[in-house]
Amino acid sequence: MENAIQIILAIIVLVFSVIIHEVAHGYAALSLGDHTAEHAGRLTLNPVPHIDPFGSILIPGMLAFFGLPVIGWARPVPYNPYNLRNQKWGPTIVGLAGPVANIALAVSFGIIIRIAFAAGFVGEASVPFLSIAALIVGLNLSLAVFNLMPIPPLDGSKVLFALIPYQYRGIQYFLERYGIILIFLLIPIISSVVSPLIRILFRLLVGGAL
């Protein structure tokens, strides 16, 4: 029963974290002149327009059940890069907005955890809240780090593509075509690198509190 509650909590936290991630993409695009997400009704925290049954519920639920790092995704917020005022760096700014939003959430709840421990709010009544806060920190760090990898369709690829000289655009075309396959093939390597990094970042945010 306790394990089922933890899985449900993880899915709820993940769903709202990926929604904030996607909405951040949409607002970044809007700030640069593209109204696609706004017209599609996707600049909302209402989960219904954003949920991907496979990526938001099934995959994270299975990962949590087997005790693996929980990752997932929502339906991507649409945007038209040709509407952006800054054609070179606009897609990069839009791409980075999602991970930045997740980092901001992780930092905010990390600070809350530190304040709670510094103020002595560590009694039995505070354990559920602190557990959820720690879950928010961990999952948002996972989302940010995972999405910053420079492989399409992940957000880090937008940074890579902005930096690649024109004569090497063949690399971009290759990655755009086979990126998702590469991600699945490299999952063991990615996990071995990302998991220790997330643990280090988690400790930096919450200190020795948890």
mmCIF file of the C-alpha atoms, coordinates in Angstrom:
data_MODEL
# 
_entry.id   MODEL 
# 
loop_
_atom_site.group_PDB 
_atom_site.id 
_atom_site.type_symbol 
_atom_site.label_atom_id 
_atom_site.label_alt_id 
_atom_site.label_comp_id 
_atom_site.label_asym_id 
_atom_site.label_entity_id 
_atom_site.label_seq_id 
_atom_site.pdbx_PDB_ins_code 
_atom_site.Cartn_x 
_atom_site.Cartn_y 
_atom_site.Cartn_z 
_atom_site.occupancy 
_atom_site.B_iso_or_equiv 
_atom_site.pdbx_formal_charge 
_atom_site.auth_seq_id 
_atom_site.auth_comp_id 
_atom_site.auth_asym_id 
_atom_site.auth_atom_id 
_atom_site.pdbx_PDB_model_num 
ATOM 1   C CA . MET A 1 1   ? 0.000  0.000  0.000   1.00 0.00 ? 1   MET A CA 1 
ATOM 2   C CA . GLU A 1 2   ? 2.776  2.424  0.931   1.00 0.00 ? 2   GLU A CA 1 
ATOM 3   C CA . ASN A 1 3   ? 4.602  1.636  -2.317  1.00 0.00 ? 3   ASN A CA 1 
ATOM 4   C CA . ALA A 1 4   ? 1.411  2.311  -4.311  1.00 0.00 ? 4   ALA A CA 1 
ATOM 5   C CA . ILE A 1 5   ? 1.011  5.701  -2.606  1.00 0.00 ? 5   ILE A CA 1 
ATOM 6   C CA . GLN A 1 6   ? 4.627  6.577  -3.441  1.00 0.00 ? 6   GLN A CA 1 
ATOM 7   C CA . ILE A 1 7   ? 4.091  5.633  -7.089  1.00 0.00 ? 7   ILE A CA 1 
ATOM 8   C CA . ILE A 1 8   ? 0.924  7.746  -7.290  1.00 0.00 ? 8   ILE A CA 1 
ATOM 9   C CA . LEU A 1 9   ? 2.689  10.714 -5.651  1.00 0.00 ? 9   LEU A CA 1 
ATOM 10  C CA . ALA A 1 10  ? 5.623  10.369 -8.045  1.00 0.00 ? 10  ALA A CA 1 
ATOM 11  C CA . ILE A 1 11  ? 3.286  10.377 -11.051 1.00 0.00 ? 11  ILE A CA 1 
ATOM 12  C CA . ILE A 1 12  ? 1.356  13.417 -9.761  1.00 0.00 ? 12  ILE A CA 1 
ATOM 13  C CA . VAL A 1 13  ? 4.556  15.383 -9.112  1.00 0.00 ? 13  VAL A CA 1 
ATOM 14  C CA . LEU A 1 14  ? 5.983  14.337 -12.472 1.00 0.00 ? 14  LEU A CA 1 
ATOM 15  C CA . VAL A 1 15  ? 2.823  15.291 -14.384 1.00 0.00 ? 15  VAL A CA 1 
ATOM 16  C CA . PHE A 1 16  ? 2.746  18.811 -12.957 1.00 0.00 ? 16  PHE A CA 1 
ATOM 17  C CA . SER A 1 17  ? 6.519  19.190 -13.379 1.00 0.00 ? 17  SER A CA 1 
ATOM 18  C CA . VAL A 1 18  ? 6.405  18.290 -17.074 1.00 0.00 ? 18  VAL A CA 1 
ATOM 19  C CA . ILE A 1 19  ? 3.368  20.543 -17.536 1.00 0.00 ? 19  ILE A CA 1 
ATOM 20  C CA . ILE A 1 20  ? 5.293  23.482 -16.063 1.00 0.00 ? 20  ILE A CA 1 
ATOM 21  C CA . HIS A 1 21  ? 8.192  22.486 -18.327 1.00 0.00 ? 21  HIS A CA 1 
ATOM 22  C CA . GLU A 1 22  ? 5.991  22.591 -21.437 1.00 0.00 ? 22  GLU A CA 1 
ATOM 23  C CA . VAL A 1 23  ? 4.153  25.772 -20.461 1.00 0.00 ? 23  VAL A CA 1 
ATOM 24  C CA . ALA A 1 24  ? 7.545  27.451 -19.981 1.00 0.00 ? 24  ALA A CA 1 
ATOM 25  C CA . HIS A 1 25  ? 8.360  26.570 -23.605 1.00 0.00 ? 25  HIS A CA 1 
ATOM 26  C CA . GLY A 1 26  ? 5.106  28.165 -24.698 1.00 0.00 ? 26  GLY A CA 1 
ATOM 27  C CA . TYR A 1 27  ? 5.615  31.383 -22.738 1.00 0.00 ? 27  TYR A CA 1 
ATOM 28  C CA . ALA A 1 28  ? 9.191  31.692 -24.002 1.00 0.00 ? 28  ALA A CA 1 
ATOM 29  C CA . ALA A 1 29  ? 7.917  31.392 -27.568 1.00 0.00 ? 29  ALA A CA 1 
ATOM 30  C CA . LEU A 1 30  ? 5.168  33.926 -26.825 1.00 0.00 ? 30  LEU A CA 1 
ATOM 31  C CA . SER A 1 31  ? 7.720  36.400 -25.441 1.00 0.00 ? 31  SER A CA 1 
ATOM 32  C CA . LEU A 1 32  ? 9.615  36.075 -28.741 1.00 0.00 ? 32  LEU A CA 1 
ATOM 33  C CA . GLY A 1 33  ? 6.550  36.755 -30.869 1.00 0.00 ? 33  GLY A CA 1 
ATOM 34  C CA . ASP A 1 34  ? 5.031  33.318 -31.533 1.00 0.00 ? 34  ASP A CA 1 
ATOM 35  C CA . HIS A 1 35  ? 1.392  32.871 -30.463 1.00 0.00 ? 35  HIS A CA 1 
ATOM 36  C CA . THR A 1 36  ? 0.993  29.238 -31.587 1.00 0.00 ? 36  THR A CA 1 
ATOM 37  C CA . ALA A 1 37  ? 0.814  27.756 -28.078 1.00 0.00 ? 37  ALA A CA 1 
ATOM 38  C CA . GLU A 1 38  ? -1.508 30.542 -26.922 1.00 0.00 ? 38  GLU A CA 1 
ATOM 39  C CA . HIS A 1 39  ? -3.922 29.957 -29.807 1.00 0.00 ? 39  HIS A CA 1 
ATOM 40  C CA . ALA A 1 40  ? -3.802 26.194 -29.160 1.00 0.00 ? 40  ALA A CA 1 
ATOM 41  C CA . GLY A 1 41  ? -4.902 26.742 -25.555 1.00 0.00 ? 41  GLY A CA 1 
ATOM 42  C CA . ARG A 1 42  ? -1.692 25.242 -24.175 1.00 0.00 ? 42  ARG A CA 1 
ATOM 43  C CA . LEU A 1 43  ? -0.578 28.118 -21.930 1.00 0.00 ? 43  LEU A CA 1 
ATOM 44  C CA . THR A 1 44  ? -2.432 26.622 -18.993 1.00 0.00 ? 44  THR A CA 1 
ATOM 45  C CA . LEU A 1 45  ? -1.569 24.529 -15.941 1.00 0.00 ? 45  LEU A CA 1 
ATOM 46  C CA . ASN A 1 46  ? -4.748 22.496 -16.470 1.00 0.00 ? 46  ASN A CA 1 
ATOM 47  C CA . PRO A 1 47  ? -3.309 18.985 -16.991 1.00 0.00 ? 47  PRO A CA 1 
ATOM 48  C CA . VAL A 1 48  ? -5.973 17.805 -19.448 1.00 0.00 ? 48  VAL A CA 1 
ATOM 49  C CA . PRO A 1 49  ? -4.549 19.455 -22.630 1.00 0.00 ? 49  PRO A CA 1 
ATOM 50  C CA . HIS A 1 50  ? -1.005 18.377 -21.744 1.00 0.00 ? 50  HIS A CA 1 
ATOM 51  C CA . ILE A 1 51  ? -1.200 14.758 -20.585 1.00 0.00 ? 51  ILE A CA 1 
ATOM 52  C CA . ASP A 1 52  ? 0.284  12.061 -22.787 1.00 0.00 ? 52  ASP A CA 1 
ATOM 53  C CA . PRO A 1 53  ? -1.180 8.775  -21.430 1.00 0.00 ? 53  PRO A CA 1 
ATOM 54  C CA . PHE A 1 54  ? 1.951  6.868  -22.422 1.00 0.00 ? 54  PHE A CA 1 
ATOM 55  C CA . GLY A 1 55  ? 4.641  9.359  -21.374 1.00 0.00 ? 55  GLY A CA 1 
ATOM 56  C CA . SER A 1 56  ? 2.861  11.021 -18.444 1.00 0.00 ? 56  SER A CA 1 
ATOM 57  C CA . ILE A 1 57  ? 1.337  7.984  -16.731 1.00 0.00 ? 57  ILE A CA 1 
ATOM 58  C CA . LEU A 1 58  ? 2.285  4.537  -18.090 1.00 0.00 ? 58  LEU A CA 1 
ATOM 59  C CA . ILE A 1 59  ? 6.078  4.916  -18.453 1.00 0.00 ? 59  ILE A CA 1 
ATOM 60  C CA . PRO A 1 60  ? 6.689  6.803  -15.163 1.00 0.00 ? 60  PRO A CA 1 
ATOM 61  C CA . GLY A 1 61  ? 4.348  4.430  -13.320 1.00 0.00 ? 61  GLY A CA 1 
ATOM 62  C CA . MET A 1 62  ? 6.278  1.384  -14.569 1.00 0.00 ? 62  MET A CA 1 
ATOM 63  C CA . LEU A 1 63  ? 9.649  2.985  -13.759 1.00 0.00 ? 63  LEU A CA 1 
ATOM 64  C CA . ALA A 1 64  ? 8.489  3.878  -10.239 1.00 0.00 ? 64  ALA A CA 1 
ATOM 65  C CA . PHE A 1 65  ? 7.084  0.365  -9.720  1.00 0.00 ? 65  PHE A CA 1 
ATOM 66  C CA . PHE A 1 66  ? 10.429 -1.232 -10.569 1.00 0.00 ? 66  PHE A CA 1 
ATOM 67  C CA . GLY A 1 67  ? 12.381 1.296  -8.480  1.00 0.00 ? 67  GLY A CA 1 
ATOM 68  C CA . LEU A 1 68  ? 14.078 2.902  -11.493 1.00 0.00 ? 68  LEU A CA 1 
ATOM 69  C CA . PRO A 1 69  ? 14.684 6.650  -12.004 1.00 0.00 ? 69  PRO A CA 1 
ATOM 70  C CA . VAL A 1 70  ? 11.326 8.190  -12.933 1.00 0.00 ? 70  VAL A CA 1 
ATOM 71  C CA . ILE A 1 71  ? 11.190 10.166 -16.162 1.00 0.00 ? 71  ILE A CA 1 
ATOM 72  C CA . GLY A 1 72  ? 8.313  11.071 -18.431 1.00 0.00 ? 72  GLY A CA 1 
ATOM 73  C CA . TRP A 1 73  ? 6.914  13.688 -20.749 1.00 0.00 ? 73  TRP A CA 1 
ATOM 74  C CA . ALA A 1 74  ? 3.780  15.620 -21.632 1.00 0.00 ? 74  ALA A CA 1 
ATOM 75  C CA . ARG A 1 75  ? 2.426  16.449 -25.065 1.00 0.00 ? 75  ARG A CA 1 
ATOM 76  C CA . PRO A 1 76  ? 4.883  18.956 -26.547 1.00 0.00 ? 76  PRO A CA 1 
ATOM 77  C CA . VAL A 1 77  ? 3.625  22.527 -26.619 1.00 0.00 ? 77  VAL A CA 1 
ATOM 78  C CA . PRO A 1 78  ? 3.500  23.620 -30.286 1.00 0.00 ? 78  PRO A CA 1 
ATOM 79  C CA . TYR A 1 79  ? 5.405  26.616 -31.528 1.00 0.00 ? 79  TYR A CA 1 
ATOM 80  C CA . ASN A 1 80  ? 6.459  27.949 -34.922 1.00 0.00 ? 80  ASN A CA 1 
ATOM 81  C CA . PRO A 1 81  ? 10.183 28.828 -35.000 1.00 0.00 ? 81  PRO A CA 1 
ATOM 82  C CA . TYR A 1 82  ? 9.618  30.996 -38.088 1.00 0.00 ? 82  TYR A CA 1 
ATOM 83  C CA . ASN A 1 83  ? 7.493  33.364 -35.990 1.00 0.00 ? 83  ASN A CA 1 
ATOM 84  C CA . LEU A 1 84  ? 10.290 34.038 -33.501 1.00 0.00 ? 84  LEU A CA 1 
ATOM 85  C CA . ARG A 1 85  ? 11.882 37.459 -33.620 1.00 0.00 ? 85  ARG A CA 1 
ATOM 86  C CA . ASN A 1 86  ? 15.341 35.995 -33.058 1.00 0.00 ? 86  ASN A CA 1 
ATOM 87  C CA . GLN A 1 87  ? 15.784 33.334 -35.719 1.00 0.00 ? 87  GLN A CA 1 
ATOM 88  C CA . LYS A 1 88  ? 19.258 32.182 -34.624 1.00 0.00 ? 88  LYS A CA 1 
ATOM 89  C CA . TRP A 1 89  ? 18.868 31.956 -30.850 1.00 0.00 ? 89  TRP A CA 1 
ATOM 90  C CA . GLY A 1 90  ? 15.075 31.941 -30.533 1.00 0.00 ? 90  GLY A CA 1 
ATOM 91  C CA . PRO A 1 91  ? 14.693 28.139 -30.746 1.00 0.00 ? 91  PRO A CA 1 
ATOM 92  C CA . THR A 1 92  ? 17.511 27.781 -28.206 1.00 0.00 ? 92  THR A CA 1 
ATOM 93  C CA . ILE A 1 93  ? 15.792 30.170 -25.782 1.00 0.00 ? 93  ILE A CA 1 
ATOM 94  C CA . VAL A 1 94  ? 12.492 28.320 -26.203 1.00 0.00 ? 94  VAL A CA 1 
ATOM 95  C CA . GLY A 1 95  ? 14.242 24.979 -25.729 1.00 0.00 ? 95  GLY A CA 1 
ATOM 96  C CA . LEU A 1 96  ? 16.075 26.052 -22.571 1.00 0.00 ? 96  LEU A CA 1 
ATOM 97  C CA . ALA A 1 97  ? 12.947 27.537 -20.983 1.00 0.00 ? 97  ALA A CA 1 
ATOM 98  C CA . GLY A 1 98  ? 11.647 24.093 -19.979 1.00 0.00 ? 98  GLY A CA 1 
ATOM 99  C CA . PRO A 1 99  ? 14.768 22.859 -18.139 1.00 0.00 ? 99  PRO A CA 1 
ATOM 100 C CA . VAL A 1 100 ? 15.219 26.301 -16.563 1.00 0.00 ? 100 VAL A CA 1 
ATOM 101 C CA . ALA A 1 101 ? 11.668 26.082 -15.175 1.00 0.00 ? 101 ALA A CA 1 
ATOM 102 C CA . ASN A 1 102 ? 12.451 22.647 -13.704 1.00 0.00 ? 102 ASN A CA 1 
ATOM 103 C CA . ILE A 1 103 ? 15.695 23.931 -12.178 1.00 0.00 ? 103 ILE A CA 1 
ATOM 104 C CA . ALA A 1 104 ? 13.800 26.875 -10.668 1.00 0.00 ? 104 ALA A CA 1 
ATOM 105 C CA . LEU A 1 105 ? 11.295 24.462 -9.089  1.00 0.00 ? 105 LEU A CA 1 
ATOM 106 C CA . ALA A 1 106 ? 14.074 22.257 -7.728  1.00 0.00 ? 106 ALA A CA 1 
ATOM 107 C CA . VAL A 1 107 ? 15.965 25.223 -6.283  1.00 0.00 ? 107 VAL A CA 1 
ATOM 108 C CA . SER A 1 108 ? 12.811 26.702 -4.736  1.00 0.00 ? 108 SER A CA 1 
ATOM 109 C CA . PHE A 1 109 ? 11.841 23.499 -2.940  1.00 0.00 ? 109 PHE A CA 1 
ATOM 110 C CA . GLY A 1 110 ? 15.458 22.852 -1.988  1.00 0.00 ? 110 GLY A CA 1 
ATOM 111 C CA . ILE A 1 111 ? 15.486 26.227 -0.244  1.00 0.00 ? 111 ILE A CA 1 
ATOM 112 C CA . ILE A 1 112 ? 12.181 25.389 1.473   1.00 0.00 ? 112 ILE A CA 1 
ATOM 113 C CA . ILE A 1 113 ? 13.681 22.136 2.788   1.00 0.00 ? 113 ILE A CA 1 
ATOM 114 C CA . ARG A 1 114 ? 16.770 23.939 4.072   1.00 0.00 ? 114 ARG A CA 1 
ATOM 115 C CA . ILE A 1 115 ? 14.643 26.605 5.782   1.00 0.00 ? 115 ILE A CA 1 
ATOM 116 C CA . ALA A 1 116 ? 12.421 23.942 7.381   1.00 0.00 ? 116 ALA A CA 1 
ATOM 117 C CA . PHE A 1 117 ? 15.421 22.155 8.857   1.00 0.00 ? 117 PHE A CA 1 
ATOM 118 C CA . ALA A 1 118 ? 17.132 25.388 9.918   1.00 0.00 ? 118 ALA A CA 1 
ATOM 119 C CA . ALA A 1 119 ? 13.938 26.492 11.691  1.00 0.00 ? 119 ALA A CA 1 
ATOM 120 C CA . GLY A 1 120 ? 13.499 23.136 13.386  1.00 0.00 ? 120 GLY A CA 1 
ATOM 121 C CA . PHE A 1 121 ? 10.311 22.129 11.534  1.00 0.00 ? 121 PHE A CA 1 
ATOM 122 C CA . VAL A 1 122 ? 11.322 18.487 11.388  1.00 0.00 ? 122 VAL A CA 1 
ATOM 123 C CA . GLY A 1 123 ? 8.713  16.826 13.579  1.00 0.00 ? 123 GLY A CA 1 
ATOM 124 C CA . GLU A 1 124 ? 6.577  13.875 12.588  1.00 0.00 ? 124 GLU A CA 1 
ATOM 125 C CA . ALA A 1 125 ? 3.858  16.166 11.220  1.00 0.00 ? 125 ALA A CA 1 
ATOM 126 C CA . SER A 1 126 ? 6.292  17.709 8.710   1.00 0.00 ? 126 SER A CA 1 
ATOM 127 C CA . VAL A 1 127 ? 7.586  14.417 7.291   1.00 0.00 ? 127 VAL A CA 1 
ATOM 128 C CA . PRO A 1 128 ? 4.915  14.068 4.529   1.00 0.00 ? 128 PRO A CA 1 
ATOM 129 C CA . PHE A 1 129 ? 5.506  17.628 3.317   1.00 0.00 ? 129 PHE A CA 1 
ATOM 130 C CA . LEU A 1 130 ? 9.294  17.276 3.373   1.00 0.00 ? 130 LEU A CA 1 
ATOM 131 C CA . SER A 1 131 ? 9.043  13.957 1.527   1.00 0.00 ? 131 SER A CA 1 
ATOM 132 C CA . ILE A 1 132 ? 6.947  15.555 -1.216  1.00 0.00 ? 132 ILE A CA 1 
ATOM 133 C CA . ALA A 1 133 ? 9.302  18.559 -1.364  1.00 0.00 ? 133 ALA A CA 1 
ATOM 134 C CA . ALA A 1 134 ? 12.275 16.201 -1.748  1.00 0.00 ? 134 ALA A CA 1 
ATOM 135 C CA . LEU A 1 135 ? 10.401 14.324 -4.493  1.00 0.00 ? 135 LEU A CA 1 
ATOM 136 C CA . ILE A 1 136 ? 9.807  17.620 -6.322  1.00 0.00 ? 136 ILE A CA 1 
ATOM 137 C CA . VAL A 1 137 ? 13.513 18.472 -6.081  1.00 0.00 ? 137 VAL A CA 1 
ATOM 138 C CA . GLY A 1 138 ? 14.639 15.063 -7.315  1.00 0.00 ? 138 GLY A CA 1 
ATOM 139 C CA . LEU A 1 139 ? 12.178 14.730 -10.193 1.00 0.00 ? 139 LEU A CA 1 
ATOM 140 C CA . ASN A 1 140 ? 12.728 18.267 -11.466 1.00 0.00 ? 140 ASN A CA 1 
ATOM 141 C CA . LEU A 1 141 ? 16.492 17.813 -11.388 1.00 0.00 ? 141 LEU A CA 1 
ATOM 142 C CA . SER A 1 142 ? 16.024 14.578 -13.336 1.00 0.00 ? 142 SER A CA 1 
ATOM 143 C CA . LEU A 1 143 ? 13.849 16.320 -15.931 1.00 0.00 ? 143 LEU A CA 1 
ATOM 144 C CA . ALA A 1 144 ? 16.261 19.230 -16.304 1.00 0.00 ? 144 ALA A CA 1 
ATOM 145 C CA . VAL A 1 145 ? 19.416 17.129 -16.628 1.00 0.00 ? 145 VAL A CA 1 
ATOM 146 C CA . PHE A 1 146 ? 17.805 14.580 -18.952 1.00 0.00 ? 146 PHE A CA 1 
ATOM 147 C CA . ASN A 1 147 ? 16.331 17.240 -21.245 1.00 0.00 ? 147 ASN A CA 1 
ATOM 148 C CA . LEU A 1 148 ? 19.608 19.161 -21.471 1.00 0.00 ? 148 LEU A CA 1 
ATOM 149 C CA . MET A 1 149 ? 21.308 16.279 -23.274 1.00 0.00 ? 149 MET A CA 1 
ATOM 150 C CA . PRO A 1 150 ? 22.130 17.396 -26.847 1.00 0.00 ? 150 PRO A CA 1 
ATOM 151 C CA . ILE A 1 151 ? 20.142 14.668 -28.624 1.00 0.00 ? 151 ILE A CA 1 
ATOM 152 C CA . PRO A 1 152 ? 16.861 15.389 -30.456 1.00 0.00 ? 152 PRO A CA 1 
ATOM 153 C CA . PRO A 1 153 ? 14.078 15.662 -29.524 1.00 0.00 ? 153 PRO A CA 1 
ATOM 154 C CA . LEU A 1 154 ? 15.518 16.713 -26.144 1.00 0.00 ? 154 LEU A CA 1 
ATOM 155 C CA . ASP A 1 155 ? 15.884 20.420 -25.417 1.00 0.00 ? 155 ASP A CA 1 
ATOM 156 C CA . GLY A 1 156 ? 19.684 20.370 -25.277 1.00 0.00 ? 156 GLY A CA 1 
ATOM 157 C CA . SER A 1 157 ? 19.743 19.645 -29.005 1.00 0.00 ? 157 SER A CA 1 
ATOM 158 C CA . LYS A 1 158 ? 18.456 23.185 -29.650 1.00 0.00 ? 158 LYS A CA 1 
ATOM 159 C CA . VAL A 1 159 ? 21.640 24.553 -28.072 1.00 0.00 ? 159 VAL A CA 1 
ATOM 160 C CA . LEU A 1 160 ? 23.797 22.151 -30.086 1.00 0.00 ? 160 LEU A CA 1 
ATOM 161 C CA . PHE A 1 161 ? 22.110 23.052 -33.369 1.00 0.00 ? 161 PHE A CA 1 
ATOM 162 C CA . ALA A 1 162 ? 22.555 26.786 -32.721 1.00 0.00 ? 162 ALA A CA 1 
ATOM 163 C CA . LEU A 1 163 ? 26.291 26.234 -32.255 1.00 0.00 ? 163 LEU A CA 1 
ATOM 164 C CA . ILE A 1 164 ? 26.950 23.861 -35.180 1.00 0.00 ? 164 ILE A CA 1 
ATOM 165 C CA . PRO A 1 165 ? 28.572 25.677 -38.147 1.00 0.00 ? 165 PRO A CA 1 
ATOM 166 C CA . TYR A 1 166 ? 26.567 25.539 -41.352 1.00 0.00 ? 166 TYR A CA 1 
ATOM 167 C CA . GLN A 1 167 ? 29.029 23.183 -43.079 1.00 0.00 ? 167 GLN A CA 1 
ATOM 168 C CA . TYR A 1 168 ? 28.360 20.544 -40.421 1.00 0.00 ? 168 TYR A CA 1 
ATOM 169 C CA . ARG A 1 169 ? 24.572 20.612 -40.711 1.00 0.00 ? 169 ARG A CA 1 
ATOM 170 C CA . GLY A 1 170 ? 24.698 16.977 -41.790 1.00 0.00 ? 170 GLY A CA 1 
ATOM 171 C CA . ILE A 1 171 ? 25.210 16.140 -38.111 1.00 0.00 ? 171 ILE A CA 1 
ATOM 172 C CA . GLN A 1 172 ? 21.958 17.917 -37.301 1.00 0.00 ? 172 GLN A CA 1 
ATOM 173 C CA . TYR A 1 173 ? 20.034 16.057 -40.004 1.00 0.00 ? 173 TYR A CA 1 
ATOM 174 C CA . PHE A 1 174 ? 21.427 12.719 -38.789 1.00 0.00 ? 174 PHE A CA 1 
ATOM 175 C CA . LEU A 1 175 ? 20.545 13.426 -35.150 1.00 0.00 ? 175 LEU A CA 1 
ATOM 176 C CA . GLU A 1 176 ? 17.063 14.685 -36.025 1.00 0.00 ? 176 GLU A CA 1 
ATOM 177 C CA . ARG A 1 177 ? 16.412 11.472 -37.947 1.00 0.00 ? 177 ARG A CA 1 
ATOM 178 C CA . TYR A 1 178 ? 17.910 8.971  -35.501 1.00 0.00 ? 178 TYR A CA 1 
ATOM 179 C CA . GLY A 1 179 ? 17.958 10.872 -32.188 1.00 0.00 ? 179 GLY A CA 1 
ATOM 180 C CA . ILE A 1 180 ? 15.138 8.980  -30.499 1.00 0.00 ? 180 ILE A CA 1 
ATOM 181 C CA . ILE A 1 181 ? 16.777 5.660  -31.451 1.00 0.00 ? 181 ILE A CA 1 
ATOM 182 C CA . LEU A 1 182 ? 20.096 6.864  -30.022 1.00 0.00 ? 182 LEU A CA 1 
ATOM 183 C CA . ILE A 1 183 ? 18.417 7.821  -26.751 1.00 0.00 ? 183 ILE A CA 1 
ATOM 184 C CA . PHE A 1 184 ? 16.975 4.318  -26.287 1.00 0.00 ? 184 PHE A CA 1 
ATOM 185 C CA . LEU A 1 185 ? 20.269 2.670  -27.273 1.00 0.00 ? 185 LEU A CA 1 
ATOM 186 C CA . LEU A 1 186 ? 22.248 4.874  -24.890 1.00 0.00 ? 186 LEU A CA 1 
ATOM 187 C CA . ILE A 1 187 ? 19.874 4.604  -21.904 1.00 0.00 ? 187 ILE A CA 1 
ATOM 188 C CA . PRO A 1 188 ? 22.303 2.421  -19.840 1.00 0.00 ? 188 PRO A CA 1 
ATOM 189 C CA . ILE A 1 189 ? 25.175 4.882  -20.431 1.00 0.00 ? 189 ILE A CA 1 
ATOM 190 C CA . ILE A 1 190 ? 22.934 7.894  -19.902 1.00 0.00 ? 190 ILE A CA 1 
ATOM 191 C CA . SER A 1 191 ? 21.639 6.460  -16.628 1.00 0.00 ? 191 SER A CA 1 
ATOM 192 C CA . SER A 1 192 ? 25.163 5.715  -15.361 1.00 0.00 ? 192 SER A CA 1 
ATOM 193 C CA . VAL A 1 193 ? 26.173 9.339  -15.982 1.00 0.00 ? 193 VAL A CA 1 
ATOM 194 C CA . VAL A 1 194 ? 22.952 11.166 -15.124 1.00 0.00 ? 194 VAL A CA 1 
ATOM 195 C CA . SER A 1 195 ? 22.051 9.355  -11.884 1.00 0.00 ? 195 SER A CA 1 
ATOM 196 C CA . PRO A 1 196 ? 25.275 10.271 -9.997  1.00 0.00 ? 196 PRO A CA 1 
ATOM 197 C CA . LEU A 1 197 ? 25.026 13.844 -11.291 1.00 0.00 ? 197 LEU A CA 1 
ATOM 198 C CA . ILE A 1 198 ? 21.445 14.153 -10.040 1.00 0.00 ? 198 ILE A CA 1 
ATOM 199 C CA . ARG A 1 199 ? 22.459 12.817 -6.616  1.00 0.00 ? 199 ARG A CA 1 
ATOM 200 C CA . ILE A 1 200 ? 25.250 15.393 -6.399  1.00 0.00 ? 200 ILE A CA 1 
ATOM 201 C CA . LEU A 1 201 ? 22.924 18.236 -7.400  1.00 0.00 ? 201 LEU A CA 1 
ATOM 202 C CA . PHE A 1 202 ? 20.269 17.011 -4.966  1.00 0.00 ? 202 PHE A CA 1 
ATOM 203 C CA . ARG A 1 203 ? 22.780 17.139 -2.112  1.00 0.00 ? 203 ARG A CA 1 
ATOM 204 C CA . LEU A 1 204 ? 23.877 20.619 -3.143  1.00 0.00 ? 204 LEU A CA 1 
ATOM 205 C CA . LEU A 1 205 ? 20.285 21.860 -3.008  1.00 0.00 ? 205 LEU A CA 1 
ATOM 206 C CA . VAL A 1 206 ? 19.080 20.253 0.194   1.00 0.00 ? 206 VAL A CA 1 
ATOM 207 C CA . GLY A 1 207 ? 22.432 20.044 1.969   1.00 0.00 ? 207 GLY A CA 1 
ATOM 208 C CA . GLY A 1 208 ? 22.672 17.364 4.639   1.00 0.00 ? 208 GLY A CA 1 
ATOM 209 C CA . ALA A 1 209 ? 19.021 17.801 5.542   1.00 0.00 ? 209 ALA A CA 1 
ATOM 210 C CA . LEU A 1 210 ? 17.817 14.603 3.827   1.00 0.00 ? 210 LEU A CA 1 
# 
